[in-house]
Amino acid sequence: MPRQWTVAAARGTAATPIEKDDWWSAFQDPELNSLVERSTKQNLDLKLALERVQEARAARGLARSGYFPSVDGAASATRNRQRVIAPVGPQKSAVIVPVEYNNFQGGLSASWELDVFGGTRRSVQAATADVTAAEENRRDILVILLGDVGRVYAQLRGFQRRLEIANKNIKTQQDTLDLTSARAKAGLATELDVSRAAAQLESTKAVVPTLLSGIDVSIHRLSVLLGEEPGALRSELEKTNPIPSAGPEVDVGLPSDLLKRRPDIRRSEAQLAAATARIGEAKADLFPRFVLIGTAGRQAAQLHDLTLGAGNFFRLVLVSVCPCSLVAAYVRTSPYRTRASGRP
């Protein structure tokens, strides 16, 4: 790659890198520093972009959860009443008697999809690229925001300076008009000279409304950039201050370096990576899925018997789900077992 541009560097640029993140501090303007600092904390578009980053990170965490089993717990308690026919007394007479019994049950169930064909892995890759794209989008908005704040602030100070000069010119031209009128009355000047002086004065006065409108628009734009109502900064910015002095030379570097530094280009690269990963995720749906499902628990007629005696049960299932919606399963089930003998 070439080490420099084919033409000479423009004024205010440098070929050597200048490591300075807070470039606005080079203007030595406390008001500009304050506006930039507040804009990064209060701008609504930047806040929205930050929330998008948090959303993408949460989505990545959700995608990564596919690597691990999902576990559910359940507990139930039931009380049943039935009427049964039972022999009672010496004569073994059949009578209907009520029977009540309880059933307490607690257990855990887990399911785990085996990432055999890489669908989960590609999903995580896509989610990671989405996080990168969201972060670059936030950086893009930040760069635009800081540039707008600096540019509009410089325009505001420029309008104020031009208004100050216009007012001085109006005062000078008014004195010139008065002097020309006095000379015309004394016969030392013509009415044409008076008309020219008056026209020059009116031409200068016509610029003032445009400058005042530019000042109002600049203050309104800065207020909106800071996430406030238009005109909220009027009392702070209506006082005239000098135009910020030119900062240091700006690093240009190679055209390829400029492209690498642009957040919108890097955001597009991340979006391309996410789309490519989702192609692999979609291809994984063409192959079967293998899900391991297990259930284990205990049930008893009395609450204190949940940890004693009979009542253990478990179930293990390996399910294969094909794209054609056919399901094959291998099931291993255990009936209730006693802790003492371990026999069914």
Disulfide bonds with the S-S distance in Angstrom:
none
